[in-house]
Amino acid sequence: MYAIGEIVLVVIGILIALAINNSNQNRAIKEKERTYLTGLKDEFQTSKSKLEKLIEVNRGNYEGAKKIIGHMSKDTIAITEQQFSELLYSSFVSDISFNPNNSLLNEMLNSGSLRDISNQRLRIYLTNWISTLEDIAKQEIELARQREKALDMFRTEENSIRTIFNLAGASQELNLPERKKQSSNLHLLNSKEFENNLLLFMLTAYATEDAHYDPLMEHLNSILELLEAEIKK
């Protein structure tokens, strides 16, 4: 009976030690997950701010192009050289490219640490985020191509980028010397080729927001909601 009692005590001791070890491991896993969740939340909040700003810039681009097309629809030119230059500059000065903060997420994907996220739905959203960004990048390449086509018209002898810089205030920002004699770009308002390039740029920019950035923002908000819910547990 004494020997059996000792065996029972040893077994109980082993079970207690295993339970303590499992408890410590689970606590460590939970702490690691919370660290990941907090870091991911910070990353996606930063990415959201970037996307909001990018949507604003892109919208300004296609709205500016839309205003120019509105002037091209009129029988007579009712816009000054300076107004036209300012519209051209504001519509084409900014390239569009979403650069999210994904350093922690990429580290987790490369190391296999994404499995430490216990919420399966959140894991799926995070995995899909990367593939969604690849689609966004393809659309941005097409938008850049349409932007370049419109800008190519200013690389000829007939049109003047310098006039746009001077009248839109860019020459001062770049410390370029002013040129007293300026070439006019107003004849572009009667150019069918320029109108076609402008329309394609405007439509591509609009599609970028409507079919890509808006759904991406919904995806991003869903991830942030799931992260917030998991952190509060």
N, C-alpha and C positions, 0 to 999 in steps of 0.2 A: 504493500500500500504506500509505503514511504517513497519507493522508487517511482511508482505511478504518479504520485503527487509531484515529484520533482519534474517528471516528463511533462505533466500538465502545465506546471509553472513555466518551464522553458518554452513550450508551445505558445502559451499566453504572452510571454515576453516577446517572442518573435513576431506574433500577430500585432502587438502594440507598436513594436518598432517599425513594422511594415506600414501600419496605419499612419504613424507619425511621418514616415518618409514620403508616403503618398500625399499626405496633407501638405507637406513642405513643397513637394513637386508641383502640386496643383496651385498652391499659392504663388510659386515662382512663375508658372505659366500664365496665371491671371495678371500678375504684375507686368510681365513681358507684353501681354496682349494690350493692357491699358497704356503702356508706353507707346506701342505701335498706333493704337487708336488716337491718342492725343497728338502724336506727330502727324498722322494722316489728316486729322482735322485741320491742323495748322496749314498743311500743304494745300488742301483743297479750298480753304478759305482764301489763301493767297491767289490760287488759280481762278477762283470765282471773281475776285477783284480785277484780275487781268482780263478775264473774258468780258466782264461788264464794260471795261474801258475799250476793248477791241470792238465790241458791238457798236458802241457809241461812235468810234472813229469810222468804222465801215459804213454805218448809216449816214454819217456826214458826207462820206465820199459819194454814195449813190444819190443822195439828195442834191448834192451840188451838181452832179452830172445831169440830174433831172431838170434842174433850173436852166442849165445851158441848153438842153434840148427844147425847153419851153421857149427860149428866145429864138431858136432856129425855126420854130413853127410859125413865126410871125412874118408878115410880108416885108416889113421894114425893120432894120436893126434898131432896137430901142434900149441899147446897153452901151456904156462907155468902155473904152479900152481898159481902164483901171478896174471896173467892175468885172469885166470878162477875165482879166488876169487874176483877180482875187478868187473868182470861182474856179478857174483852172488850177490854181495853186492849191486851194483847199481840198479839191477833189482828187488830186493825184500826188500830193506830196507824201502821203503816208502809205507805206506798204502794209499789207495785212498778213500777220502770222501769229498764231496762238502758240505761246511758249509756256505751258503749265509747269508748276513745280511738282516733279515726279521723282525726285531723288530717293526718298524713302520707299515709295511704292516700287520703284525699279529694283532697289536693294532687296526688298522682300520677295519680289518675283524671282530674282536671280538666285537667292539663297534658299528658296522654298519656304520662307517664313510666313507666307500668306496662309498656310495651313494653321498658324497660330491664332487666326481670327476665327472665333467660334461660330459667328453668325454666317450661315451658308449663303444667305441672300446677299449679304455685304460682300462676301468673297467673289460671288458672281459679278456683282456690279463693278468691283475693282478690276477684275480680269477683263471685262468688256470695255472698261474705260480706255485701255491701251489700244484696242482694235478700233474703237470709235475715233481716237485721235489720228490714226492712220488715214481714215476716210476724210477727216477734216483737212489733213495736210494735202491730200490730192485735190480737194476743192480749192484750197488756197493757191495751189500751183496754177490751176486754171484761171483763177482770178488775177494772179500776177501776170499771166500771159495776155489776158485781155487788157490789162492796164498798160503793159508794154506796147501793145499794138496801137493804142491811142497815143501814147507818148512818142512813138516812132515818127509821127507826123511832124513833130517839132525838131527832128534831126535833119530837116531839109533846109534849103536856101530860102524857101518861101515863107517859113514861119520862124518865130524868134522866142527861144526860151528866156533870153536876156530881158526881153520886154516884160515877161511874166514876173521874173525875179525883181526887176526894178519897181514895177507898179504894185506888187504884192508885198513889198517890204523885205523880201528875202535877201536882196543885195546888201542891205545894211547888216543883217544878221551874219552874212558870210564875209563881210568886209570887202565887198567887191566895189570897184570904182564905178560911179554912175556914168552912164552913156547918155549924152544929151540927145542925140538923134536915135529915135526908137522906131523899129519896124512894127507895123500893125498886124495883129492876128485876127482882126474882126472878120476878114474874108472867110475864115473857117466856118462861120455861122451859115454860110451858103454852100458848104462842102458836103456832098452826100457821103463821101468816104469817111469824113470825120464824124458825121452823124451816125453812120453804121457802127463805127468803132466805139463811139460813146454809148450807144444803145446796148451793145453787147457787154461792155464794161458794167453799165448800170444794172442790167438784168442779172449778170453773174454775181455782182456784189449783193444784190437783193436776195438771190437764191442762197448765197452763202449764209446770210443771216436767217432767212426763213426756214430753209431745209437742213441747216447744219448747226449754226450757233445756238438757235433757240432750243432744239432738241438736246444739244450738248449741255446747255444750262439746266434743263430739266434733269438730265442724268446727274449732273454735278450736285444739284440740290438734293436729289434722292440719296446720294452717297453721304452728304453732310447730315441729313436727317438720321440715317442709319448709324453713322458714327456717333452722333450726339446721344441717341438712344442707348447705344452700347456703353458709352462712357458713364452714363447716369445709373447703370445697373449696379 
